[in-house]
Amino acid sequence: MDRIKRISAEILTDHRESFGADFSENKKMLNQITIVRSKSLKNKIAGYITKILLREQKFQAHKQKLIDDEKKFLERDNVDKKEKTTKPEIGDVESTPEPETVDVEPEPAAEPAAEPAAEPAAEPAAEPAQEKTLAEEILDDTEKSE
């Protein structure tokens, strides 16, 4: 068997482009390239050449599939990262309408400000005032600790 492997390897190094994955075509090419008197030896050499070339094709196909899968994974990962940075999360979406309603409420409340019903308008304005109060409290606390 070593003789068949050695002869096949020598033939492939010199005439690789002439051979393919088809056994009968490889036998014909082997007849054109070399003189092998034994039919069984010729078949074994052509069969081994075919086997080697089929292995290489499968290896290349498997290698390309792994590369493609890795590219797809990286693309999905990049898309996921972009979506996370550009799209707000579900919690952010829920919290987004609240400032919009707060922004919308002071505008209608500003119209009846001249009317006695100005008390509801004071409530939305009180929320930012509470935030300022908290900031003022923090500043006061830091001043007291100094």
SVG drawing of the C-alpha trace seen along z (x, -y; Angstrom):
<svg xmlns="http://www.w3.org/2000/svg" viewBox="-61 -86 68 92">
<polyline fill="none" stroke="black" stroke-width="0.4" points="0.0,0.0 2.9,-2.3 3.9,-2.0 0.5,-3.1 0.5,-6.1 4.0,-7.1 3.3,-6.8 0.0,-8.6 1.7,-11.5 4.4,-11.8 1.8,-11.9 -0.3,-14.5 2.6,-16.8 3.4,-16.9 -0.1,-16.7 -2.6,-17.9 -4.6,-20.1 -5.2,-17.1 -7.1,-15.0 -10.5,-15.5 -13.0,-13.7 -14.2,-11.3 -12.5,-7.8 -13.1,-6.9 -11.7,-10.3 -8.7,-9.8 -8.0,-6.4 -8.0,-7.9 -5.7,-10.7 -3.4,-8.2 -3.2,-6.2 -2.2,-9.4 0.4,-10.5 2.0,-7.2 2.4,-3.7 1.1,-1.2 0.9,2.3 -1.1,3.8 -4.8,3.1 -5.2,3.5 -2.3,1.2 -3.7,-1.4 -7.1,-1.2 -5.6,-1.4 -3.5,-4.4 -6.5,-6.1 -8.7,-5.3 -6.2,-6.7 -5.8,-9.9 -9.6,-10.2 -9.8,-9.6 -7.2,-12.2 -8.9,-14.8 -12.3,-14.1 -10.9,-14.5 -9.4,-17.8 -12.7,-19.0 -14.6,-18.0 -12.0,-19.7 -12.2,-22.9 -16.0,-22.8 -15.9,-22.2 -13.4,-25.0 -15.5,-27.4 -18.6,-26.5 -16.8,-27.2 -15.6,-30.6 -19.1,-31.5 -20.6,-30.5 -18.0,-32.6 -18.8,-35.6 -22.6,-35.2 -22.0,-35.0 -19.9,-38.1 -22.4,-39.9 -25.3,-38.9 -23.2,-40.0 -22.4,-43.4 -26.1,-43.9 -27.1,-43.0 -24.6,-45.5 -25.8,-48.2 -29.5,-47.5 -28.7,-47.7 -26.9,-51.1 -29.5,-52.6 -32.7,-51.1 -33.8,-51.8 -34.5,-48.8 -38.1,-47.9 -37.7,-49.7 -36.4,-52.8 -39.4,-52.8 -41.8,-52.6 -40.1,-55.5 -39.9,-57.6 -43.7,-58.4 -43.7,-59.7 -41.6,-62.8 -43.6,-63.3 -46.8,-63.5 -45.2,-65.7 -44.0,-68.0 -47.6,-67.9 -49.4,-68.6 -47.7,-72.0 -48.6,-73.5 -52.4,-73.1 -52.0,-74.0 -50.2,-77.2 -53.3,-78.4 -55.7,-78.3 -53.0,-79.8 -54.9,-83.1 -58.0,-81.2 -58.4,-80.0 -57.7,-76.4 -54.0,-76.9 -53.5,-74.4 -53.3,-71.3 -50.6,-73.1 -48.6,-73.5 -48.4,-69.7 -46.4,-68.9 -44.2,-71.9 -43.7,-70.6 -41.9,-67.5 -39.0,-69.5 -39.1,-71.7 -38.8,-68.5 -35.7,-67.5 -34.3,-70.9 -35.2,-70.6 -33.3,-67.3 -30.3,-68.9 -30.5,-71.7 -30.8,-69.2 -27.6,-67.5 -25.8,-70.8 -27.0,-71.7 -25.9,-68.3 -22.4,-68.8 -22.2,-72.3 -23.3,-71.1 -20.7,-68.3 -17.9,-70.7"/>
</svg>
